[in-house]
Amino acid sequence: MTIRQFQEIIRDTYHDRDAGRGMPLTFLWLVEEVGELARALQNGAPESLAEEFADVLAWLTTLASIAGVDLEAAAERRYGEGCPKCRAVPCCCKRGALE
């Protein structure tokens, strides 16, 4: 499945409800899912990691749809040639460990 196909499935399934909720409250749902992913990463529960990553992706995709952003096109524009700064693959930018 492509990013665009995933975005279409999520939009067809949830868009009316999520758009009705609005961007701010839908963003809070994304933050909650990121928290659940953080807990799964900390707890080392591999059985729930895939589910939590998928949930975060779904909520991010929902927000993009509400905002009118085509995620596949945005990803291609931003990362299609590698690192957005140096354009290298792998990135060869000089950065600190926490940047």
C-alpha angles and dihedrals in degrees: 000000000000124000088251092052090049091050090051092050092048091045093049091047103042112007100102093051095041095044088050089054089052135223099288096053093040088053089055089056089054090051090051090052091049087054090052089050090050090053091049090050091049094046093048092228102159093182091063099038096081091048093049093047089051092049092051090048091050094051092045088051091050091053091049090052093049088050092048094245121147100216095200092053092044092050091048092050094046103037106013093107096039125257110024090222107041098016089223128135107237098028114252098187114134106240140152119257094255100043 
